[in-house]
Protein backbone atom coordinates (compact mmCIF):
# COMPACT_ATOMS: atom_id res chain seq x y z
CA UNK A 1 0.00 0.00 0.00
CA UNK A 2 1.20 3.52 -0.78
CA UNK A 3 -0.22 6.63 0.88
CA UNK A 4 -0.43 9.90 -1.07
CA UNK A 5 -0.81 13.42 0.22
CA UNK A 6 1.59 13.12 3.14
CA UNK A 7 2.83 16.50 4.39
CA UNK A 8 3.49 15.77 8.03
CA UNK A 9 5.91 13.43 9.79
CA UNK A 10 3.18 12.25 12.18
CA UNK A 11 0.95 11.29 9.24
CA UNK A 12 3.89 9.47 7.66
CA UNK A 13 4.47 7.48 10.83
CA UNK A 14 0.79 6.60 11.16
CA UNK A 15 0.76 5.44 7.53
CA UNK A 16 3.70 3.11 8.15
CA UNK A 17 2.11 1.79 11.33
CA UNK A 18 -1.08 1.11 9.33
CA UNK A 19 0.89 -0.96 6.82
CA UNK A 20 1.98 1.46 4.11
CA UNK A 21 5.16 0.34 2.38
CA UNK A 22 5.61 3.72 0.74
CA UNK A 23 4.22 7.21 0.54
CA UNK A 24 4.08 10.19 -1.76
CA UNK A 25 4.85 13.58 -0.26
CA UNK A 26 2.31 15.72 -2.07
CA UNK A 27 0.22 18.80 -1.45
CA UNK A 28 -2.41 17.73 -4.02
CA UNK A 29 -1.77 20.63 -6.38
CA UNK A 30 -1.31 23.09 -3.54
CA UNK A 31 0.39 25.59 -5.82
CA UNK A 32 -3.13 26.75 -6.69
CA UNK A 33 -3.87 27.33 -3.02
CA UNK A 34 -2.51 30.37 -1.23
CA UNK A 35 -0.38 29.29 1.70
CA UNK A 36 -0.13 25.62 0.78
CA UNK A 37 2.55 23.63 2.62
CA UNK A 38 5.66 23.28 0.40
CA UNK A 39 6.49 19.67 -0.41
CA UNK A 40 10.23 20.26 -0.16
CA UNK A 41 9.92 21.23 3.49
CA UNK A 42 7.70 18.24 4.23
CA UNK A 43 10.11 15.87 2.45
CA UNK A 44 12.91 16.45 4.93
CA UNK A 45 10.66 15.82 7.94
CA UNK A 46 9.01 12.73 6.44
CA UNK A 47 12.31 11.12 5.41
CA UNK A 48 13.78 11.78 8.84
CA UNK A 49 10.84 10.05 10.51
CA UNK A 50 10.13 7.04 8.25
CA UNK A 51 12.76 6.96 5.51
CA UNK A 52 14.35 3.84 6.95
CA UNK A 53 11.01 1.97 7.02
CA UNK A 54 9.20 3.06 3.86
CA UNK A 55 9.82 4.25 0.33
CA UNK A 56 9.32 8.01 0.16
CA UNK A 57 8.48 9.66 -3.16
CA UNK A 58 8.01 13.33 -3.99
CA UNK A 59 5.17 14.59 -6.17
CA UNK A 60 5.72 18.13 -7.34
CA UNK A 61 7.30 21.09 -5.71
CA UNK A 62 10.17 21.19 -8.19
CA UNK A 63 10.48 24.58 -9.84
CA UNK A 64 14.19 24.70 -10.58
CA UNK A 65 17.34 22.61 -10.71
CA UNK A 66 18.16 24.00 -7.28
CA UNK A 67 14.97 22.42 -5.90
CA UNK A 68 16.00 19.04 -7.34
CA UNK A 69 19.43 19.28 -5.69
CA UNK A 70 17.84 20.23 -2.36
CA UNK A 71 15.38 17.32 -2.57
CA UNK A 72 18.17 14.85 -3.35
CA UNK A 73 20.26 16.13 -0.46
CA UNK A 74 17.39 16.05 2.05
CA UNK A 75 16.29 12.62 0.92
CA UNK A 76 19.83 11.20 1.04
CA UNK A 77 19.42 9.78 -2.45
CA UNK A 78 22.70 8.53 -3.96
CA UNK A 79 23.40 10.05 -7.37
Steps between C-alpha positions, in 0.01 A plus 500: 500500500620852422358811666479827305462852629740470792624838625566427864742266676227382739277404206794318342558301817132412533497384137794267562341368818181432300697293249609742229818388327545838336361849480486798270577839650246714319291808562237393243564790264546746784670750272148616413426558867636804679713392793525133408768301684811465278583139419874559525469597865278201574741263322780558748275437801335191350830339397647566843206327667429199274763492226659188644166313507319609184562619147450876483416665168453867417216626282555854383658796663787510252531839335871512426815291487582639843181342638603162356843524665341595833254209479779253422709628789213492751390157387854358512459358151828375349570652159 
